[in-house]
């Protein structure tokens, strides 16, 4: 399928996509506040600049966009047909980088949780995922 936008417009659209302040980040931030947890955000000194860091519990939370991080079997992760080799290379490099960073963090003693932008998550499910990695939640 051909792109509905010309090259210049598509480039403008792709350049406008932000890496922080996404809807999934805002949602998880709200859930963390509801659970009484105060995370640190975008810690540049840790591999991958995690979206949320829970230092006391040694937990890292990443929020990944389906397209950019190659979410398997997700309709939002379909690559464009134009310049396909570029996009395959770009996304596969992102996947390799994500795996390498998670491995590094685990070697450093961190638990790593990844949430995908295509999945809506309730505060109860979020709390359950945190409990599974050892976060004590009083709510």
N, C-alpha and C positions, 0 to 999 in steps of 0.2 A: 504494500500500500504506500502510495506516495505521500509525502508530507504536505499538509494543508497550508503550511506557512512557507514563505520564501526563506532563503538562507539567512538574510539579515535579521528578519523577525524571529526565526528560530534561535539564532545566536543570542538575541536580546532576551528572549524568554528563558533560555538555559542559564544565562549570566545572572538573571534576577533571582534565582533560587538560592535561598539562604541556608547556611549550615547550622544556625542556632535560632532559637525562638520559634521552632516549628510547632505545629498543633499537638503532636505527640509529646513533645517536651513540656509544653504548657499543661497538658492533661496530667502527665506524671508528676509534675511539680505540684499541682493542686492536690493530687492523691497523697503525695508525701506530706504536705502540710496537714491534710485531714488526719493522717496517721501520727502526727506529732513528731515527724522526722525532719531535721534541718540539714539538707545536703549541701555540699559545695558543688558548684557548677563549673564545667569546662576547665578542669585543672590541667594546664599546659605542661606541667612537669611530669605527668604520668603518660605512658604510652597511649596514643590514640586520643588524647585530650577528652577523657570521658565526659559525657553529658552530666552525670550526677555521680558524686563520690560520697559514700558514707564511711568516713574515716574510722569511727568507733567500731563498726561492724566489719570493716575491711571488705566492703562491697562496692563494686563498680557497676553503673547502669549506663548502657548505650541505647540510644534511640536511633534506629536506622531507617532511612528512606528506602522503600522497596526498589525503586529504579536504580539509584546510585550504588546500592550495596548488593544487588543481584538476588533479591528474595526469590527463592525457588518456588515454582508453581504459583506465582502471584500474577494476576492480570495487570498490575501496575508496573511490573518489572519487564514488560515487553520492550525489546530494543527497537529503535527506529530502523527502517529498512534502508534509508539513505546513510551512506558512510558507515555501514554496518561493521566493518573490520575495526574502525576507530572505536566504536562503542563497545564491541566485544572485548577489545584490549583494555579499555578504560575500566569497565565494570569488573573484569577478571582480576585486574591489578588491585582494585578496591577490595575484592573478596579476599585475595591473598594477604593484603595489608591488614585487614580486620582480623583474620585468623592468627597472623603473626603477633599482633598487639595483644590479643586475648591470651595467647600462649605465654607471652612475656609477663603479663599481669598475673596470671595464675602462678607462674614461677616465683613471682614476688610475694605470693601469699594472699592475693585478692580473689574473691569470688566475683564472677562476671555474669551479668544478666543482660540480655539483648531484647529490646522491644521493637517491633516493626510498626511503621507508620500506617500500614493498611489495617492493622488490628486494633479495634477499639477495646479498651480494657477498663473493667469496673474497679472500684477501689477494693472490693472484696478479693477479686482475682489478683490484683496487684499485691495486696497484703499476703495472700497465700504464696505467691512467688518469692516474696521477700523472706517469709518464714522458712521456706525450703532451703534457703542458703544461710539460715541461722540468725536472721534479724528478729529481735524480740520486739513485738508490737503489743502495746497495752490496750489498744482499742478493739 
